[in-house]
Amino acid sequence: MKVIYILCLLSLNNILIAQVPKEKYQFSKDINAAIEKDTLAWKYQLGATEYATSGYYHEALTTWDKNGGGFKKLTVEDSLFIKKFNPKNAKEYIIERSKAEQIIIINEAHHNARHRVFTASLLKGLYENGYRFFGLEALSDTLINDRKFPTIKSGYYVKEPQMANLIREALEIGFTLFEYEATDGKNGKEREIEQAENIKKIIDENPNSKFLIHCGYDHVIEGMPKIKRWEKAMAGKLKELTNKNPFSIDQVIYSEKSDLKFTNPVIELVNNTSSVVLIDEKGSLFNGLSNAEQVDCQIIHPITKYYNNRPDWLSLSKESKKYSIPKSKIKEYPVLALAYKDNEYEHEGIPVDIVEILNKEEIPKLMLPAGKYQILIKNKMYEIVSIYTLTIK
C-alpha cells in the first residue's frame, strides 16, 4: 500500500468538500477530463471517488489503481497455510457470530461501493440479533434520525448512492444512526483518539445495547496499524477505552482491483462465487498472512461479474428489480438517468441508482427495490429533459 495513498486519506476531507463540483453526478467523460487536468498528487484518489459517486464501479477501481501497487506472489508455504481453512458464507457467519458480540466494526474502501452493499446486507440479521445503534464515519448529519433519509449535505461520501442506500435501509429497519468523526483539523493520533471517544460516549449512554460501526480503511485495526504515528487506530483505541473487545472485520485487503495484476492472489486461490470468511478445523478465522493480528476477520470478496454493464452484487442487500428507461423518454444521447425515492429529490435527496446511457443500442438497467420513484433524465449539459414517476412492485 503506497505511502501517498495513506497520507492523503488522513487529510483530504476538507479538500474533497471544497472541490465538489456543481454537478454531484456526472458523465464519465467529464470526470475523466477533470482527472486529466488535475495537477494534485492524489488526483487518482479524487477521481476514483468521483467515479464511485456517479455509479461507475469499474472506472473507480481502474482510476484508483493508477497509483500502482500490487501484491507479491503467494509462496508455497502461504498456499499450504490457506488450504488449511475452509470457506464459509461471510454474511451468514457474521450474523451468527454477532449473537455473542456487542460491538462489530467493519471497514470499507471509500471508492468501492461493494463494501457498502455488503454492510447493508448484514443489517436485518444484526437488528434481529439485538443491534440498535449504527455509527458511520462518513456521516455528518444531526437530523438524520428525524428526517429518515440522507441528503447531499449528510457527508461527502454519503452522496454515493450505495452509501445512501445503506443509510436508508438502516433507518427503515429501525437503527439509530450516529456520527463519530473527529472535529475538523484532527489527523493522525488525535483523530483516532477522538473517533474512539465519540463512539465510547454512545456506548456509555446505552450500556446494554449492541453497536455496528462502519469505518474507512485502517481505522478497523485493533493491532499495530501501518501508520506508526497513530500508535493505535480507532478500533484499538476503542478497545482500550471501553475494555470491550470488538469483533473487527476487514473488507479491503481481499477485494478485487481493476486488474488481476493488482489483485491479491488469495482471491484467486480461494476462487469462490460469494463473499466468504475462512475457518480452520479448530474454528479459528483466517485474518491474514502476516504474523501481526490486526483484525479478527478478513472477508474475501469474489471477482465481480457484470450483467448489462451492472455489477452482480447490486441486489445483495435488498431484492431489486431491473428497470430499463423507455426509449421514448430519451430524445438525445448521452443521458444520465437518476432514480430518486418519492419526495426526496425536492429535499436534496440522493439517488437510489444512476446509469449513464450512451446510445440507443445499449441501455443499462436501473436496480430498484420496491417503491415509488421520480426518474430524472439529464442531457450532456446536465439539463433535465424528462422527469416522471414510477412504481416498482
VOGU-3710 file (C-alpha; in Angstrom, 3 decimals, decimal comma):
1> mkviyilcll> 0,000/0,000/0,000  1,660/3,225/-1,076  2,504/5,946/1,440  0,911/8,656/-0,705  -2,413/6,814/-0,561  -2,315/6,511/3,215  -1,293/10,132/3,756  -3,982/11,579/1,542  -6,694/9,630/3,377  -5,783/11,379/6,603
11> slnniliaqv> -6,289/14,973/5,458  -8,377/15,052/2,308  -11,885/15,508/3,697  -11,748/19,298/3,692  -10,045/19,374/0,294  -12,598/16,967/-1,147  -15,513/19,010/0,152  -14,029/22,203/-1,261  -13,666/20,594/-4,684  -17,149/19,141/-5,001
21> pkekyqfskd> -18,333/20,245/-8,455  -21,652/21,957/-9,065  -22,965/18,736/-10,590  -22,828/15,985/-7,990  -23,456/13,216/-10,536  -21,507/13,424/-13,763  -20,925/11,828/-17,142  -17,854/9,605/-17,239  -16,197/11,776/-19,892  -16,445/14,830/-17,657
31> inaaiekdtl> -14,958/13,003/-14,677  -12,107/11,770/-16,875  -11,493/15,270/-18,258  -11,258/16,677/-14,739  -8,758/13,997/-13,736  -6,612/14,691/-16,777  -6,500/18,435/-15,972  -5,875/17,922/-12,263  -2,325/18,541/-11,030  -2,725/17,268/-7,474
41> awkyqlgate> -0,557/14,313/-6,489  -3,641/12,489/-5,235  -5,793/13,190/-8,305  -6,457/9,495/-8,899  -7,885/9,079/-5,401  -10,120/12,088/-6,002  -11,073/10,818/-9,444  -11,857/7,319/-8,187  -14,184/8,816/-5,576  -15,961/10,896/-8,210
51> yatsgyyhea> -16,426/7,837/-10,422  -17,812/5,871/-7,482  -20,191/8,692/-6,571  -21,750/8,618/-10,028  -22,072/4,836/-10,121  -19,080/3,887/-12,286  -17,779/0,951/-10,247  -15,117/-0,443/-12,590  -13,888/3,018/-13,591  -13,432/3,811/-9,898
61> lttwdknggg> -11,270/0,708/-9,443  -9,268/1,450/-12,588  -8,587/5,039/-11,598  -7,548/4,129/-8,064  -5,147/1,510/-9,424  -3,330/4,128/-11,495  -1,442/4,814/-8,287  0,294/1,499/-8,926  0,880/-1,205/-6,365  0,206/-4,893/-6,419
71> fkkltvedsl> 0,895/-7,976/-4,347  3,722/-10,455/-4,158  3,054/-13,933/-5,429  1,990/-16,457/-2,839  4,737/-18,698/-1,593  4,229/-22,464/-1,338  4,025/-22,002/2,440  1,321/-19,341/2,020  -0,768/-21,582/-0,232  -0,458/-24,546/2,123
81> fikkfnpkna> -1,424/-22,370/5,075  -4,544/-21,024/3,339  -5,604/-24,522/2,297  -5,976/-25,399/5,985  -9,052/-23,192/6,014  -12,489/-23,798/4,548  -14,711/-21,063/3,088  -17,940/-20,136/4,820  -20,533/-17,627/3,643  -19,401/-14,335/5,172
91> keyiierska> -22,851/-12,859/5,725  -24,149/-15,992/7,456  -21,037/-16,301/9,631  -21,057/-12,657/10,775  -24,760/-12,678/11,612  -24,404/-15,877/13,646  -21,225/-14,611/15,342  -22,954/-11,319/16,173  -25,148/-13,067/18,757  -22,141/-13,343/21,062
101> eqiiiineah> -20,729/-9,863/20,323  -21,621/-6,362/21,493  -19,538/-4,235/19,104  -18,868/-5,009/15,441  -16,530/-2,794/13,430  -16,416/-3,238/9,651  -14,458/-1,149/7,182  -14,662/-0,045/3,549  -12,541/1,429/0,796  -14,204/4,765/0,076
111> hnarhrvfta> -14,134/4,212/-3,698  -15,578/0,682/-3,518  -19,383/0,664/-3,331  -19,446/-3,108/-2,977  -18,336/-2,762/0,646  -21,357/-0,580/1,461  -23,715/-3,047/-0,162  -22,223/-5,888/1,866  -22,587/-3,979/5,140  -26,202/-3,228/4,180
121> sllkglyeng> -26,802/-6,957/3,657  -25,957/-7,543/7,332  -28,377/-5,002/8,776  -31,563/-7,049/9,037  -29,836/-10,019/10,650  -27,913/-7,821/13,070  -31,061/-5,976/14,090  -32,786/-9,282/14,774  -29,818/-10,171/16,998  -30,228/-7,029/19,096
131> yrffgleals> -28,093/-4,397/17,354  -29,731/-0,964/17,605  -27,009/1,666/17,094  -25,147/2,212/13,821  -22,167/4,566/13,702  -20,788/5,777/10,370  -17,502/7,596/9,904  -18,869/9,195/6,728  -21,983/10,637/8,367  -22,282/14,318/9,294
141> dtlindrkfp> -25,979/14,897/9,869  -27,595/15,524/13,271  -31,111/15,393/11,772  -30,789/12,027/10,019  -32,856/10,040/12,549  -35,752/12,509/12,306  -35,661/13,067/8,535  -35,308/9,346/7,802  -33,253/9,781/4,638  -29,823/11,244/3,780
151> tiksgyyvke> -29,252/14,378/1,714  -26,293/15,708/-0,241  -25,344/17,633/2,908  -25,190/14,486/5,059  -21,484/13,924/4,358  -19,072/13,882/1,434  -19,170/10,115/0,871  -22,863/9,839/1,715  -23,903/11,235/-1,653  -22,762/7,991/-3,314
161> pqmanlirea> -25,988/6,001/-3,981  -24,955/2,768/-2,258  -23,853/4,632/0,866  -27,181/6,468/0,860  -28,996/3,140/0,382  -27,081/1,698/3,348  -28,282/4,588/5,493  -31,868/4,416/4,203  -32,062/0,697/4,874  -30,694/1,081/8,400
171> leigftlfey> -33,309/3,750/9,162  -36,115/1,665/7,654  -35,132/-1,334/9,791  -35,071/0,757/12,956  -31,423/1,530/13,721  -30,458/4,744/15,476  -27,636/6,287/13,456  -24,829/8,358/14,926  -21,793/10,202/13,622  -18,416/9,898/15,280
181> eatdgkngke> -15,873/11,600/13,031  -13,292/13,799/14,761  -13,537/17,567/14,538  -12,044/19,352/11,532  -8,284/19,611/11,577  -7,708/16,482/13,641  -5,451/13,957/11,941  -3,236/11,067/12,911  -3,214/10,056/16,570  -5,601/12,829/17,642
191> reieqaenik> -8,203/11,759/15,087  -8,092/8,096/16,137  -8,492/9,041/19,798  -11,377/11,433/19,193  -13,237/8,955/16,985  -12,936/6,303/19,701  -14,012/8,751/22,394  -17,083/9,761/20,382  -18,125/6,115/19,980  -17,429/5,378/23,660
201> kiidenpnsk> -19,806/8,175/24,655  -22,669/6,482/22,769  -21,776/3,108/24,288  -21,664/4,582/27,798  -25,089/6,157/27,296  -26,509/2,816/26,107  -24,577/0,172/28,065  -26,982/-2,682/27,380  -27,189/-2,119/23,620  -25,293/-3,563/20,659
211> flihcgydhv> -23,368/-1,449/18,160  -22,341/-1,646/14,500  -19,539/0,692/13,404  -18,749/1,348/9,723  -15,355/2,962/9,120  -12,804/3,533/6,392  -9,644/1,529/5,725  -7,214/1,092/8,627  -9,432/2,574/11,351  -10,682/-1,021/11,846
221> iegmpkikrw> -7,294/-2,232/13,066  -7,043/-3,442/16,666  -3,370/-4,377/16,490  -0,468/-2,264/15,256  -1,565/-0,029/12,360  0,653/0,524/9,344  0,815/4,223/10,186  3,028/4,045/13,251  2,411/7,613/14,420  -1,243/6,697/15,079
231> ekamagklke> 0,068/4,390/17,827  -3,407/2,824/17,833  -6,154/3,003/15,232  -9,722/3,856/16,225  -10,682/0,194/16,841  -7,668/-0,440/19,047  -8,225/2,765/20,967  -11,926/1,960/21,450  -10,984/-1,442/22,847  -8,633/0,250/25,295
241> ltnknpfsid> -11,109/2,951/26,366  -14,119/0,672/26,843  -12,367/-2,502/27,971  -14,628/-4,257/25,448  -13,245/-6,421/22,666  -14,894/-5,532/19,339  -15,305/-8,001/16,503  -13,256/-6,287/13,782  -13,853/-7,121/10,120  -11,739/-6,046/7,151
251> qviyseksdl> -13,258/-5,868/3,657  -10,445/-4,013/1,901  -7,393/-6,274/1,646  -9,106/-9,169/-0,120  -11,256/-7,192/-2,539  -10,681/-7,168/-6,277  -8,753/-4,484/-8,105  -9,320/-3,386/-11,677  -6,825/-5,924/-12,997  -5,561/-9,262/-11,718
261> kftnpvielv> -2,011/-7,899/-11,571  -3,130/-5,607/-8,760  -5,495/-8,110/-7,114  -4,435/-10,067/-4,058  -3,734/-13,662/-5,241  -5,590/-15,070/-2,227  -8,846/-14,161/-4,007  -7,944/-16,361/-6,977  -6,737/-19,169/-4,736  -9,998/-19,261/-2,764
271> nntssvvlid> -11,939/-18,885/-6,036  -15,409/-18,549/-4,552  -18,541/-17,106/-6,142  -19,778/-15,414/-2,967  -18,157/-13,380/-0,193  -16,566/-15,731/2,325  -14,540/-15,949/5,502  -12,097/-18,792/6,048  -12,265/-21,080/9,091  -9,969/-23,928/10,080
281> ekgslfngls> -10,851/-27,205/11,830  -10,427/-25,585/15,252  -12,889/-22,833/14,406  -10,191/-20,169/14,049  -10,673/-17,459/11,450  -8,180/-16,578/8,744  -7,129/-12,980/9,406  -4,235/-12,563/7,053  -0,838/-13,980/6,152  1,233/-11,694/8,362
291> naeqvdcqii> 2,138/-12,552/11,912  0,607/-9,335/13,193  -3,019/-9,861/14,149  -4,561/-6,564/13,103  -8,214/-7,596/12,789  -10,335/-10,563/13,829  -11,707/-11,413/10,408  -10,999/-10,727/6,751  -13,706/-11,093/4,136  -12,679/-12,423/0,736
301> hpitkyynnr> -14,927/-10,904/-1,907  -15,125/-12,641/-5,314  -14,391/-11,048/-8,668  -17,398/-9,073/-9,894  -19,450/-10,330/-12,799  -21,276/-7,807/-14,953  -24,703/-8,065/-16,489  -25,543/-5,331/-18,980  -22,607/-3,382/-17,511  -24,000/-3,534/-13,944
311> pdwlslskes> -22,204/-5,344/-11,084  -23,811/-8,612/-9,996  -23,753/-7,660/-6,282  -26,090/-4,658/-6,551  -29,022/-6,740/-5,286  -27,087/-8,388/-2,440  -28,617/-6,248/0,292  -32,177/-5,790/-0,867  -34,098/-7,530/-3,613  -34,236/-5,174/-6,576
321> kkysipkski> -35,879/-5,249/-9,961  -34,163/-4,335/-13,191  -35,761/-1,364/-14,894  -34,941/-0,064/-18,383  -35,620/3,558/-19,236  -38,132/3,576/-22,134  -36,519/4,849/-25,308  -39,467/7,203/-25,684  -38,161/9,122/-22,667  -34,796/9,736/-24,338
331> keypvlalay> -34,643/12,329/-27,106  -30,864/12,526/-27,441  -27,727/10,729/-26,271  -25,832/10,554/-23,997  -28,013/10,974/-20,918  -27,839/10,308/-17,217  -30,819/8,557/-15,629  -31,229/9,122/-11,902  -33,826/7,369/-9,736  -34,881/9,180/-6,546
341> kdneyehegi> -37,193/7,915/-3,844  -40,517/9,739/-3,992  -40,373/13,125/-2,221  -36,585/13,057/-1,736  -35,345/14,886/-4,837  -37,088/18,114/-3,814  -35,374/17,921/-0,431  -31,807/17,457/-1,720  -32,034/13,682/-1,514  -29,630/11,195/-3,056
351> pvdiveilnk> -30,419/8,858/-5,972  -31,084/5,206/-5,241  -29,342/4,391/-8,524  -27,750/6,124/-11,521  -26,922/4,914/-15,018  -25,203/6,589/-17,944  -26,855/5,800/-21,278  -24,508/6,437/-24,183  -26,611/5,222/-27,111  -29,909/3,572/-28,016
361> eeipklmlpa> -28,324/0,183/-28,627  -27,246/-0,397/-25,059  -29,435/0,817/-22,200  -28,183/-0,351/-18,799  -30,895/-1,147/-16,284  -31,537/0,699/-13,056  -31,632/-1,563/-9,992  -34,590/-0,509/-7,837  -36,200/-2,063/-4,737  -39,980/-1,901/-4,443
371> gkyqiliknk> -41,251/1,643/-4,006  -42,257/4,853/-5,713  -39,634/6,838/-7,595  -39,002/10,017/-9,540  -36,900/9,332/-12,626  -34,820/12,236/-13,928  -33,206/12,213/-17,359  -30,380/14,719/-17,875  -28,691/15,585/-21,177  -24,982/16,211/-21,685
381> myeivsiytl> -25,422/19,807/-20,495  -26,952/18,459/-17,261  -30,337/19,873/-18,144  -33,376/17,865/-17,054  -35,054/16,798/-20,288  -37,549/14,377/-18,756  -38,975/13,666/-15,316  -41,636/11,120/-14,450  -42,843/8,930/-11,597  -42,514/5,167/-11,425
391> tik> -43,755/2,493/-9,049  -41,780/-0,722/-8,619  -43,831/-3,537/-7,073
//
